[in-house]
Amino acid sequence: MEWLGSRVAGVVLAVASTAAMLYVGLYQSRVVERMWCPLLGGCEAVANAPFARLFGVPDGYLGAGLFATIALLLAAAPGRPMVRATAVVGGAVAVYANVKGAYDMTNLGAHCTYCWATTLASPWLMWIIWRLR
């Protein structure tokens, strides 16, 4: 039964990360005109930075898609080998992308609460994915 608790925690983390990155993406595409940025105050600067678009696509949408995929994989059938392998790859990509984003934010000198939240959540999410069998 412990796996169920871990699985639920993973889905919750992935859904929360999806929501955070979707909000960033909505700002980047100007659906949201101003970002509310609690704690760090640099969300708009980070979202507008050149590194925040990959091939012209706002990274908020890319992150939201990645975390939504992980949530769906965890909710669907994490015990199946191909699903688990895909979730592990997705988790590894999330960790890498968030660490790279943290590095870029630090170099920029501005920090985004939502980006840091997903950066802190992604290793924990990866650990949960890895433990599921």
ROMI-112305 format. One record per atom (N, C-alpha, C): residue in three letters; y, z, x. Coordinates in steps of 0.1 Angstrom, whole numbers, padded with zeros to 4 digits, always signed. Layout:
<atoms>
ALAYZX
...
</atoms>
This chain:
<atoms>
MET-0012+0000+0008
MET+0000+0000+0000
MET+0013+0000+0009
GLU+0011+0004+0021
GLU+0023+0004+0030
GLU+0029-0010+0032
TRP+0020-0020+0032
TRP+0024-0034+0034
TRP+0033-0038+0023
LEU+0031-0032+0011
LEU+0040-0036-0001
LEU+0054-0031+0001
GLY+0055-0018+0006
GLY+0068-0013+0009
GLY+0075-0020+0020
SER+0068-0024+0030
SER+0074-0033+0041
SER+0078-0046+0035
ARG+0070-0052+0027
ARG+0073-0065+0021
ARG+0085-0064+0013
VAL+0086-0054+0004
VAL+0098-0052-0004
VAL+0111-0050+0004
ALA+0109-0042+0015
ALA+0121-0040+0024
ALA+0125-0053+0030
GLY+0116-0061+0034
GLY+0119-0074+0040
GLY+0126-0083+0030
VAL+0121-0084+0018
VAL+0127-0092+0008
VAL+0142-0087+0005
VAL+0143-0074+0004
VAL+0157-0068+0002
VAL+0166-0072+0013
LEU+0162-0070+0026
LEU+0170-0074+0037
LEU+0173-0088+0037
ALA+0164-0097+0035
ALA+0166-0111+0035
ALA+0175-0115+0024
VAL+0174-0109+0012
VAL+0183-0113+0001
VAL+0197-0108+0004
ALA+0199-0096+0009
ALA+0212-0091+0013
ALA+0218-0100+0023
SER+0211-0104+0033
SER+0216-0113+0044
SER+0219-0127+0038
THR+0211-0131+0028
THR+0215-0144+0021
THR+0228-0143+0014
ALA+0230-0132+0007
ALA+0243-0130+0000
ALA+0255-0129+0010
ALA+0253-0122+0021
ALA+0264-0121+0031
ALA+0267-0135+0037
MET+0257-0142+0040
MET+0260-0155+0046
MET+0265-0166+0036
LEU+0261-0164+0024
LEU+0266-0173+0013
LEU+0281-0171+0011
TYR+0285-0158+0011
TYR+0299-0155+0010
TYR+0307-0161+0021
VAL+0302-0160+0033
VAL+0309-0167+0045
VAL+0309-0182+0043
GLY+0298-0188+0039
GLY+0298-0202+0036
GLY+0308-0207+0025
LEU+0309-0199+0015
LEU+0318-0202+0004
LEU+0333-0202+0009
TYR+0336-0192+0018
TYR+0349-0192+0024
TYR+0351-0204+0033
GLN+0341-0207+0041
GLN+0342-0219+0051
GLN+0344-0232+0043
SER+0339-0233+0032
SER+0341-0246+0024
SER+0353-0244+0014
ARG+0359-0233+0015
ARG+0372-0230+0007
ARG+0369-0229-0008
VAL+0357-0226-0012
VAL+0355-0222-0025
VAL+0361-0209-0028
VAL+0360-0200-0018
VAL+0367-0187-0017
VAL+0379-0189-0008
GLU+0391-0186-0013
GLU+0403-0188-0005
GLU+0406-0178+0005
ARG+0403-0165+0002
ARG+0406-0155+0012
ARG+0393-0146+0013
MET+0389-0142+0024
MET+0378-0133+0026
MET+0382-0119+0026
TRP+0374-0110+0019
TRP+0376-0096+0020
TRP+0368-0092+0032
CYS+0373-0086+0042
CYS+0366-0082+0054
CYS+0367-0067+0057
PRO+0358-0060+0051
PRO+0359-0045+0054
PRO+0355-0042+0068
LEU+0361-0032+0074
LEU+0358-0026+0087
LEU+0363-0033+0099
LEU+0360-0046+0100
LEU+0363-0053+0113
LEU+0376-0062+0112
GLY+0379-0067+0101
GLY+0391-0075+0098
GLY+0392-0088+0105
GLY+0382-0094+0111
GLY+0383-0107+0117
GLY+0374-0117+0111
CYS+0370-0115+0099
CYS+0360-0125+0092
CYS+0366-0139+0091
GLU+0378-0140+0087
GLU+0383-0154+0086
GLU+0385-0161+0099
ALA+0389-0154+0110
ALA+0390-0160+0123
ALA+0376-0164+0128
VAL+0366-0156+0126
VAL+0352-0160+0130
VAL+0347-0172+0122
ALA+0349-0172+0108
ALA+0345-0182+0100
ALA+0352-0195+0102
ASN+0364-0195+0107
ASN+0372-0207+0111
ASN+0370-0212+0125
ALA+0363-0204+0133
ALA+0361-0208+0147
ALA+0353-0221+0148
PRO+0355-0228+0159
PRO+0347-0241+0161
PRO+0332-0239+0161
PHE+0328-0227+0167
PHE+0313-0225+0168
PHE+0307-0222+0154
ALA+0315-0220+0144
ALA+0310-0217+0131
ALA+0305-0229+0122
ARG+0305-0240+0128
ARG+0300-0252+0121
ARG+0290-0259+0130
LEU+0278-0262+0125
LEU+0268-0269+0133
LEU+0267-0283+0126
PHE+0271-0293+0134
PHE+0271-0307+0129
PHE+0279-0308+0117
GLY+0290-0301+0116
GLY+0299-0301+0105
GLY+0296-0293+0093
VAL+0284-0286+0093
VAL+0280-0278+0082
VAL+0283-0264+0085
PRO+0290-0257+0075
PRO+0293-0243+0077
PRO+0281-0235+0080
ASP+0282-0226+0090
ASP+0270-0219+0094
ASP+0266-0208+0084
GLY+0276-0204+0075
GLY+0273-0195+0065
GLY+0262-0201+0055
TYR+0263-0214+0052
TYR+0253-0220+0044
TYR+0240-0221+0051
LEU+0240-0224+0064
LEU+0228-0225+0071
LEU+0221-0212+0072
GLY+0228-0201+0074
GLY+0223-0188+0075
GLY+0217-0184+0061
ALA+0225-0187+0051
ALA+0220-0183+0037
ALA+0207-0191+0034
GLY+0206-0203+0038
GLY+0194-0211+0035
GLY+0182-0205+0043
LEU+0185-0201+0055
LEU+0174-0195+0064
LEU+0169-0182+0058
PHE+0178-0173+0054
PHE+0174-0160+0049
PHE+0168-0161+0035
ALA+0173-0171+0027
ALA+0167-0173+0014
ALA+0152-0178+0015
THR+0150-0187+0025
THR+0137-0192+0028
THR+0128-0180+0032
ILE+0132-0171+0041
ILE+0125-0160+0045
ILE+0121-0151+0033
ALA+0131-0148+0024
ALA+0129-0140+0013
ALA+0118-0146+0004
LEU+0119-0159+0002
LEU+0109-0166-0007
LEU+0095-0165+0000
LEU+0094-0167+0013
LEU+0081-0166+0019
LEU+0075-0152+0018
LEU+0084-0142+0020
LEU+0079-0128+0019
LEU+0075-0125+0005
ALA+0082-0130-0005
ALA+0079-0127-0019
ALA+0067-0135-0024
ALA+0064-0146-0018
ALA+0053-0155-0023
ALA+0040-0150-0018
ALA+0037-0152-0006
ALA+0023-0150-0001
ALA+0023-0147+0014
PRO+0028-0136+0018
PRO+0030-0133+0033
PRO+0017-0132+0040
GLY+0006-0130+0033
GLY-0007-0128+0039
GLY-0014-0142+0044
ARG-0009-0153+0038
ARG-0015-0166+0041
ARG-0010-0170+0055
PRO-0019-0174+0064
PRO-0015-0177+0078
PRO-0003-0187+0080
MET-0003-0197+0072
MET+0008-0207+0074
MET+0021-0202+0069
VAL+0021-0194+0058
VAL+0033-0188+0053
VAL+0038-0177+0063
ARG+0029-0169+0068
ARG+0033-0159+0078
ARG+0038-0166+0090
ALA+0032-0176+0095
ALA+0037-0183+0107
ALA+0051-0189+0105
THR+0053-0195+0093
THR+0066-0200+0090
THR+0076-0189+0089
ALA+0073-0178+0083
ALA+0082-0166+0083
ALA+0085-0161+0097
VAL+0075-0160+0105
VAL+0077-0156+0119
VAL+0087-0165+0126
VAL+0085-0178+0125
VAL+0094-0188+0131
VAL+0108-0186+0125
GLY+0109-0185+0112
GLY+0122-0182+0106
GLY+0129-0170+0110
GLY+0121-0159+0112
GLY+0127-0146+0117
GLY+0132-0148+0131
ALA+0124-0155+0139
ALA+0128-0157+0153
ALA+0141-0165+0154
VAL+0142-0175+0146
VAL+0154-0183+0145
VAL+0166-0175+0141
ALA+0164-0166+0131
ALA+0175-0157+0126
ALA+0179-0148+0137
VAL+0170-0142+0144
VAL+0174-0133+0155
VAL+0182-0141+0166
TYR+0177-0152+0170
TYR+0184-0160+0180
TYR+0198-0164+0175
ALA+0199-0170+0163
ALA+0212-0174+0158
ALA+0222-0163+0157
ASN+0217-0151+0153
ASN+0226-0140+0151
ASN+0230-0134+0165
VAL+0221-0134+0174
VAL+0225-0129+0188
VAL+0235-0139+0194
LYS+0233-0152+0192
LYS+0242-0162+0197
LYS+0256-0161+0190
GLY+0255-0158+0177
GLY+0268-0156+0169
GLY+0275-0144+0174
ALA+0268-0133+0177
ALA+0275-0121+0182
ALA+0281-0123+0196
TYR+0274-0131+0204
TYR+0280-0135+0217
TYR+0293-0143+0215
ASP+0292-0153+0206
ASP+0304-0161+0203
ASP+0315-0153+0197
MET+0313-0144+0188
MET+0323-0135+0183
MET+0330-0127+0193
THR+0321-0121+0202
THR+0327-0113+0213
THR+0336-0121+0222
ASN+0332-0133+0225
ASN+0340-0142+0233
ASN+0353-0146+0226
LEU+0352-0147+0213
LEU+0364-0151+0205
LEU+0374-0139+0204
GLY+0368-0127+0204
GLY+0377-0115+0203
GLY+0379-0111+0189
ALA+0372-0117+0179
ALA+0373-0114+0165
ALA+0359-0111+0160
HIS+0358-0102+0150
HIS+0345-0098+0145
HIS+0344-0098+0130
CYS+0333-0103+0125
CYS+0330-0105+0111
CYS+0320-0094+0106
THR+0324-0086+0096
THR+0315-0076+0091
THR+0302-0082+0086
TYR+0303-0093+0079
TYR+0291-0099+0073
TYR+0281-0104+0084
CYS+0287-0110+0094
CYS+0280-0116+0106
CYS+0273-0105+0113
TRP+0280-0094+0116
TRP+0274-0082+0123
TRP+0263-0076+0114
ALA+0265-0076+0101
ALA+0255-0070+0093
ALA+0242-0078+0094
THR+0243-0091+0093
THR+0230-0099+0095
THR+0225-0098+0109
THR+0234-0097+0119
THR+0229-0096+0132
THR+0221-0083+0134
LEU+0225-0072+0128
LEU+0218-0059+0129
LEU+0205-0060+0120
ALA+0206-0067+0109
ALA+0194-0068+0100
ALA+0183-0077+0106
SER+0187-0087+0113
SER+0176-0097+0117
SER+0165-0092+0126
PRO+0168-0083+0136
PRO+0156-0078+0143
PRO+0147-0069+0135
TRP+0153-0061+0126
TRP+0145-0053+0117
TRP+0137-0062+0108
LEU+0143-0073+0102
LEU+0136-0082+0094
LEU+0124-0088+0102
MET+0127-0092+0114
MET+0116-0098+0123
MET+0105-0089+0125
TRP+0108-0076+0127
TRP+0098-0066+0129
TRP+0089-0064+0116
ILE+0096-0064+0104
ILE+0088-0064+0092
ILE+0079-0076+0090
ILE+0085-0087+0093
ILE+0076-0100+0092
ILE+0064-0099+0101
TRP+0067-0095+0113
TRP+0056-0094+0123
TRP+0045-0085+0119
ARG+0049-0074+0113
ARG+0039-0064+0109
ARG+0030-0068+0097
LEU+0035-0077+0089
LEU+0028-0081+0077
LEU+0016-0089+0081
ARG+0004-0086+0075
ARG-0008-0093+0078
ARG-0015-0097+0065
</atoms>
